[in-house]
Amino acid sequence: MTIPIPTNRRFFTALLAVISLIAPCVPTTAAQIAARDLCVSPAGAPAISLSWRPVVAYSISVTVNGQIQVPMLDFTADTGQGTVKFIKTLHQNDAIKVAYRYDPKVAKPNPSAIVLPLSMALLNRGNASLRARMSYEGNQAGSAGTAKFGLDGGVTLRKGETVKTSLTFAPPPNSPIGRSAKDNGTRNASVEYTRTGHNFNLDVQSAYTGQDGAPAKAATKVTVTAAPIAPLSLTANYSRTDILADQATGTSDTVGLTAVYKPVPPLAIEAQTSSTTTDEVATTQNSVTATVSSGNVAKITAGYRITDSPTSDNEVTTVGLTAQPSKYLSVVTDYKARDTATDTAMPLLNTWNAKATINVARPLQFYGLYSDNPDDGGIPVAACRRGAGVTTRIGMFSLSTNYTVDTPTAIGTGTETAKFGVTGSLGFSRETTLTGGYQDSTHIGFADRARTYTVGLNHNLGQRFQLSITGAVNLQGSDASTQVTDTTANANVGMRF
């Protein structure tokens, strides 16, 4: 097995170009607190909310299944709202880790933050630990409920060497507490070995997943991280997924290498190369990204990525700018140029996004946005998007409104769509917050309308535990005769780590 080495001329041209960028560095203050959020991804291109908002500008770093994600190529971040939006499509149950910093004097808990299952310590003695966890989700999309139970254990063999195990069980659908088919009848087991040394880290993971009515899966992943010299760090990874069934499809192997080089404090250069083989079909991807920051005043990002497979070949070049020329104005813009001559699944469309935010007063903020060929989900759409919004916070009350219009720019690519949304939260105390929202999507000129009403209650039980109850009513159709109503409700007791 060999690691693919990029040979495309434009790849090395872009690498040499971005190495020449230099600017002042980003200061870090002692008052800032480092935080980390973990979650499991749904399928698609999700948006996740962090535990705190706002977060320190340029402090967000994201990994998916241990793989470093590239800003503006793989994801975008709104530091003011404390959200991360993925551009590329993720797989079901991908492991997302977001590291960031926040200022405790300014930041507040995010009502819609990631909440992990309830966790209780059963054993914490010496070099061994054991925890039990559980979660329940009720009436999701018309089902009756989903319950999950699990055990997590850990043993420290010696300094810098640990073994962790995890077992998860979801009762089958015909059991009294497992009446929903969603995630039920599943059995998951995993073992992880970690060894940390001087400028070196080894991580080996092995997992098994079984589900009623579906083939079982076995997965193995090995990650090695090393820092041979101060400004350079290297990460090599290998993963394999096997479908444990006769004549099954979906078996895949992935091998990759990531290098991060910081020659001077303001400049960071990252290069990645990876190859994935699924059912004997290979796909390679090479990318290089450079980031230059100048305090909180400006940040420039330049990136290039090429994806190659037997059926497609596409290239994306990205240039982005984040600037805050004054305390009243901030601007974020990026441009993506695509070369998709041999990729029929990826439209040959270039994307330009721009957003300007005006801080009229401390509690009041206006923004306007414009996008040409927006690429929600990673696939560009031939449309022009215009939008505006207002956010305000007075004491423990916050309100946010937004309005966007998508106008197709090519014949036969869809209809003009208008979307309006309003969300708000009211804190009765530091522990209890009531949230609500309304979303309306209308195809202009057609009797096609979708509305969603949401309400939620969040209550913190101490520093770590949190109780949340949410409900939503979805209305599809323009009048009562054609309207379809769907209701959902969720209850969760969670613990932040």
C-alpha positions in Angstrom: 0.0 0.0 0.0 1.4 3.4 -0.9 0.4 6.9 0.0 -0.5 8.9 -3.2 1.8 11.8 -4.0 0.2 14.8 -5.8 1.7 15.3 -9.3 -0.7 18.1 -10.5 1.3 21.2 -11.6 -1.4 23.5 -10.2 -1.2 21.8 -6.8 2.5 22.7 -6.4 2.0 26.2 -8.0 -0.6 27.0 -5.4 1.6 25.6 -2.6 4.5 27.9 -3.6 2.2 30.9 -3.9 0.6 30.6 -0.4 4.0 30.0 1.3 5.0 33.6 0.4 2.1 35.2 2.4 3.2 36.8 5.6 1.3 39.1 8.2 1.2 39.8 11.9 0.1 37.1 14.3 -3.1 36.6 16.4 -2.7 37.4 20.0 -4.0 35.0 22.7 -5.0 36.4 26.1 -4.7 34.6 29.4 -8.4 35.3 30.1 -9.6 33.1 27.3 -10.7 29.5 28.2 -10.1 26.5 25.9 -13.2 24.3 25.2 -14.0 21.2 23.2 -17.3 19.9 21.9 -18.0 16.4 20.6 -21.0 15.2 18.6 -22.1 12.5 16.2 -23.1 13.7 12.7 -26.4 13.0 10.9 -26.1 12.4 7.2 -25.8 15.5 5.0 -24.1 18.8 5.6 -25.1 19.6 9.2 -24.8 22.8 11.2 -23.9 22.4 14.8 -24.1 24.9 17.8 -21.2 25.1 20.2 -21.6 25.2 24.0 -20.7 28.9 24.2 -21.2 32.0 22.2 -19.6 34.2 21.1 -16.2 32.4 20.7 -12.9 34.0 20.0 -12.3 34.9 16.4 -10.1 32.5 14.4 -9.8 30.0 17.4 -12.1 27.3 15.9 -10.5 24.1 14.7 -12.6 21.1 13.5 -11.8 17.4 12.9 -14.1 14.7 11.5 -13.1 11.1 12.4 -9.7 12.6 13.3 -9.2 14.3 10.0 -8.5 18.0 10.1 -11.1 20.1 8.2 -10.1 23.0 6.1 -11.9 26.4 6.7 -14.1 27.6 3.8 -13.3 24.4 1.9 -14.9 22.0 4.3 -16.8 24.2 6.8 -17.7 27.8 7.7 -17.9 29.2 11.2 -20.0 32.0 12.7 -18.1 33.0 15.9 -20.7 35.5 17.0 -23.5 32.9 17.1 -21.2 30.0 18.0 -22.1 27.8 15.1 -20.2 25.6 12.6 -21.7 24.8 9.2 -20.3 22.0 7.1 -19.9 22.6 3.3 -19.1 19.0 2.4 -21.4 16.1 2.9 -20.8 14.0 6.0 -21.7 10.4 6.6 -24.1 9.1 9.2 -22.4 8.9 12.7 -19.2 10.7 11.7 -17.4 11.8 14.9 -17.1 15.6 15.0 -14.7 17.4 17.4 -14.6 21.2 17.6 -11.9 22.9 19.6 -12.2 26.7 20.3 -11.7 29.4 22.9 -14.1 31.8 24.6 -13.9 34.8 26.9 -15.9 34.1 30.1 -16.6 37.8 30.6 -18.5 38.0 27.3 -19.6 34.5 26.3 -22.9 32.9 27.5 -24.1 29.3 27.3 -25.7 28.5 23.9 -29.4 27.3 24.4 -29.1 25.0 21.4 -25.7 23.6 22.3 -24.5 20.0 21.8 -25.8 17.8 24.6 -24.3 14.3 25.2 -26.1 11.4 26.9 -26.5 11.2 30.7 -23.4 9.8 32.2 -22.8 8.4 35.7 -19.5 7.3 37.3 -19.6 3.7 38.6 -15.8 3.3 39.2 -13.0 5.9 39.4 -10.2 4.3 41.4 -6.5 4.5 40.7 -5.8 3.8 37.0 -9.3 2.4 36.1 -12.7 4.0 35.5 -16.1 2.8 34.5 -19.1 4.9 33.5 -22.7 4.1 32.6 -24.8 6.2 30.2 -28.3 6.4 28.9 -30.5 8.5 26.6 -34.1 8.5 25.4 -35.6 10.3 22.4 -39.4 10.3 22.1 -41.9 10.6 19.3 -39.3 11.4 16.6 -41.0 11.8 13.2 -44.0 9.9 14.4 -42.2 7.0 16.1 -42.8 6.0 19.7 -39.3 6.3 21.2 -35.7 5.4 21.1 -33.7 4.3 24.1 -29.9 3.6 24.4 -27.7 2.2 27.2 -24.0 2.0 27.4 -20.9 1.4 29.4 -17.5 3.1 29.0 -14.3 1.9 30.7 -10.7 3.0 30.8 -7.4 1.6 32.1 -4.1 3.4 32.3 -1.4 0.9 31.7 1.5 3.3 32.4 2.3 6.9 31.9 1.1 8.0 28.5 -0.4 4.6 27.6 -4.2 4.0 28.0 -6.9 1.6 26.8 -10.5 2.6 26.5 -13.5 0.4 25.8 -17.2 1.2 25.0 -20.3 -0.9 24.7 -23.7 0.5 23.5 -27.0 -1.4 23.4 -30.4 -0.2 21.9 -33.3 -2.5 22.6 -35.1 -4.1 19.6 -38.3 -2.4 18.3 -40.6 -5.0 19.8 -39.4 -4.4 23.4 -41.4 -2.1 25.8 -38.7 0.6 25.8 -37.6 0.2 22.2 -40.8 0.7 20.3 -39.2 2.8 17.5 -37.1 1.3 14.6 -34.9 4.3 14.7 -31.4 3.2 16.0 -33.0 0.3 17.8 -31.9 -3.3 17.8 -28.2 -2.2 17.6 -25.1 -3.4 19.3 -21.9 -1.4 19.2 -18.5 -2.2 20.8 -15.2 -0.4 20.5 -11.6 -0.6 21.8 -9.1 2.3 21.7 -5.4 2.2 22.5 -3.5 5.4 22.9 0.2 6.0 23.5 1.7 9.4 23.9 5.4 10.2 23.9 7.7 13.1 23.3 6.5 14.8 20.0 4.7 11.5 19.2 1.2 10.1 19.5 -0.3 6.8 18.5 -4.0 6.0 18.4 -5.5 2.7 17.4 -9.3 2.1 17.3 -11.3 -0.9 16.5 -15.1 -1.1 16.4 -18.0 -3.5 15.7 -21.5 -2.4 14.8 -24.5 -4.8 14.5 -28.1 -3.9 13.7 -31.2 -6.1 13.4 -32.0 -6.7 9.7 -28.6 -5.3 8.4 -25.1 -6.6 7.8 -22.7 -6.1 10.7 -19.7 -3.8 10.2 -16.1 -3.9 11.5 -13.9 -0.8 11.4 -10.2 -0.2 12.2 -8.4 3.1 12.3 -4.7 3.9 13.1 -3.5 7.5 13.5 0.1 8.6 14.1 1.0 12.2 14.9 4.6 13.4 15.1 6.3 16.8 15.4 9.9 16.2 14.1 10.8 19.9 14.3 9.1 22.8 16.1 7.2 24.5 13.1 6.1 21.2 11.5 3.6 18.5 12.5 2.7 15.4 10.6 -0.4 13.2 10.9 -0.7 9.8 9.1 -3.9 7.8 9.2 -5.2 4.5 7.9 -8.8 3.2 8.2 -10.6 0.2 7.0 -14.3 -0.8 7.1 -15.5 -4.3 6.4 -19.1 -5.4 5.8 -19.4 -8.8 7.5 -21.8 -10.5 5.0 -21.5 -12.6 1.9 -21.3 -10.6 -1.4 -21.8 -7.3 0.5 -20.7 -4.0 -0.9 -19.3 -1.0 0.9 -15.9 -2.3 2.1 -13.4 0.6 2.0 -9.8 1.5 2.8 -8.5 5.0 3.4 -4.9 6.2 3.8 -3.9 9.8 4.3 -1.2 12.2 5.3 -1.6 15.7 6.7 1.3 18.2 7.2 0.9 21.6 9.1 3.8 24.0 8.8 4.1 27.3 10.7 7.2 29.0 9.5 6.4 32.4 11.2 3.6 33.1 13.8 1.1 34.8 11.5 1.3 32.1 8.8 0.0 28.5 8.8 0.2 26.2 5.8 -1.6 22.9 5.7 -1.3 20.2 3.0 -3.3 17.0 2.8 -3.3 14.0 0.6 -5.6 10.9 0.9 -6.8 7.9 -1.1 -10.0 6.0 -0.5 -10.8 2.7 -2.2 -14.4 1.5 -2.0 -15.3 -1.8 -3.7 -12.1 -1.6 -5.7 -12.9 2.0 -6.9 -10.2 4.5 -5.8 -10.7 8.2 -5.2 -7.8 10.5 -4.3 -7.9 14.0 -2.9 -5.1 16.5 -2.5 -5.4 20.0 -0.9 -3.3 22.8 0.4 -4.4 25.8 2.5 -2.7 28.8 3.8 -4.0 31.1 6.5 -2.6 34.5 7.4 -4.0 36.5 10.3 -3.6 40.1 11.5 -4.9 40.2 15.0 -8.7 40.7 15.0 -8.5 43.1 12.1 -8.1 40.7 9.1 -7.7 37.1 8.1 -6.8 35.8 4.6 -7.3 32.2 3.6 -6.2 30.6 0.3 -6.8 27.0 -0.6 -6.7 24.5 -3.5 -8.2 21.0 -3.6 -8.3 18.4 -6.4 -10.5 15.2 -6.3 -9.8 12.4 -8.8 -11.7 9.2 -9.4 -12.3 6.9 -12.4 -15.6 8.7 -13.2 -14.9 12.3 -12.1 -12.2 14.9 -11.7 -12.9 18.3 -10.1 -10.8 21.1 -8.7 -11.8 23.9 -6.3 -9.7 27.0 -5.6 -10.8 29.2 -2.7 -9.8 32.6 -1.6 -11.4 34.2 1.5 -11.2 37.4 3.6 -12.5 38.2 7.0 -12.0 41.8 8.0 -13.2 44.1 10.8 -12.0 47.6 9.9 -13.9 49.1 12.9 -15.9 48.0 15.9 -19.1 48.9 13.9 -18.4 46.9 10.8 -17.2 43.4 9.9 -17.0 41.8 6.4 -16.7 38.1 5.4 -16.3 37.1 1.7 -14.9 34.1 -0.2 -14.7 33.0 -3.8 -14.6 29.4 -5.1 -13.5 28.7 -8.6 -14.3 25.2 -9.9 -12.9 23.1 -12.8 -15.3 20.2 -13.3 -14.8 19.4 -17.0 -14.9 15.7 -16.4 -17.3 15.5 -13.5 -20.9 15.4 -14.5 -22.2 15.3 -10.9 -20.5 18.7 -10.0 -21.9 21.7 -11.9 -19.3 24.0 -13.5 -20.3 27.0 -11.4 -18.1 29.4 -9.4 -19.4 30.6 -6.0 -19.1 34.0 -4.4 -20.3 34.7 -0.9 -20.3 38.0 0.9 -21.7 39.1 4.2 -21.5 42.5 6.0 -22.5 43.1 9.6 -23.2 46.5 11.1 -23.2 46.9 14.9 -25.4 50.0 15.4 -25.3 49.6 19.1 -24.1 46.9 21.5 -27.5 45.1 21.6 -28.5 45.7 18.0 -26.9 44.2 14.9 -27.9 44.3 11.2 -26.4 42.1 8.4 -26.8 41.7 4.7 -25.6 38.9 2.5 -25.2 38.1 -1.2 -24.3 34.8 -2.8 -23.8 33.9 -6.4 -24.3 30.2 -7.1 -24.6 29.2 -3.4 -23.1 25.8 -2.5 -25.2 24.5 0.4 -24.2 20.9 0.9 -21.1 21.3 -1.3 -23.0 21.3 -4.6 -23.4 24.7 -6.2 -26.8 25.8 -7.4 -27.4 28.2 -10.4 -29.1 30.9 -8.3 -28.6 34.4 -6.8 -29.2 34.7 -3.1 -30.0 38.0 -1.3 -30.7 38.2 2.4 -30.8 40.4 5.5 -31.3 39.9 9.2 -31.4 41.6 12.6 -30.2 40.3 15.9 -30.6 41.9 19.3 -30.0 41.0 22.9 -31.5 42.9 25.9 -30.6 41.4 29.2 -31.7 37.8 29.1 -33.9 38.2 26.1 -32.5 37.6 22.5 -34.2 37.8 19.2 -32.9 37.0 15.7 -34.7 37.4 12.3 -33.6 36.6 8.8 -35.0 36.8 5.3 -33.5 35.4 2.1 -34.6 35.1 -1.6 -33.1 32.6 -4.0 -33.6 33.5 -7.7 -32.6 30.9 -10.3 -30.2 32.2 -12.9 -30.7 29.4 -15.4 -33.8 28.1 -17.2 -35.2 24.9 -15.7 -33.2 25.0 -12.5 -36.1 25.6 -10.1 -38.4 28.4 -8.9 -37.8 31.5 -6.9 -37.9 30.7 -3.2 -38.3 33.0 -0.2 -37.5 32.0 3.3 -38.3 33.9 6.6 -37.3 32.9 10.0 -37.4 34.3 13.6 -35.9 32.7 16.7 -35.8 34.0 20.3 -34.9 33.0 23.8 -35.9 34.3 27.2 -33.9 33.5 30.3 -35.8 33.3 33.5 -32.6 32.7 35.4 -29.1 31.5 34.7 -30.3 27.9 34.9 -33.6 28.1 32.9 -34.2 29.3 29.3 -37.3 29.3 27.1 -36.7 29.2 23.3 -39.1 29.5 20.4 -38.9 29.9 16.6 -40.8 30.2 13.3 -39.6 29.3 9.8 -41.5 29.9 6.6 -40.5 28.7 3.1 -42.5 29.7 0.0 -42.0 29.0 -3.7 -43.1 32.3 -5.2 -45.9 32.0 -7.7 -46.7 28.4 -6.6 -49.1 26.9 -4.0 -46.2 25.3 -2.1 -45.5 26.4 1.4 -43.8 24.9 4.4 -44.0 26.3 8.0 -42.4 25.2 11.2 -43.1 26.3 14.8 -40.7 25.3 17.5 -40.6 25.7 21.3 -38.1 24.5 23.8 -37.1 24.6 27.5 -33.5 24.2 28.7 -32.7 23.8 32.4 -29.2 23.5 33.8 -28.8 21.1 36.8 -25.5 22.4 38.1 -22.4 23.0 36.0 -22.5 19.9 33.9 -26.0 18.4 33.7 -28.7 19.8 31.5 -32.4 19.0 30.9 -33.9 20.0 27.5 -37.4 19.5 26.2 -38.2 20.6 22.6 -41.2 20.3 20.3 -42.0 21.2 16.7 -45.0 21.4 14.4 -44.4 21.2 10.7 -47.1 22.3 8.3 -46.8 21.4 4.6 -49.3 23.0 2.0 -50.8 26.3 1.2 -54.4 25.8 2.5 -56.3 23.6 4.9 -57.5 21.1 2.2 -53.9 20.2 1.2 -52.1 20.8 4.5 -50.1 18.0 6.1 -49.2 18.3 9.7 -46.3 16.5 11.4 -45.3 16.9 15.1 -42.2 15.9 16.9 -41.1 16.1 20.6 -37.8 15.3 22.2 -36.7 15.1 25.9 -33.0 14.7 26.9 -30.9 14.7 30.0 -27.3 15.5 29.1 -23.9 16.1 30.5 -21.2 18.4 29.1 -17.6 17.2 29.2 
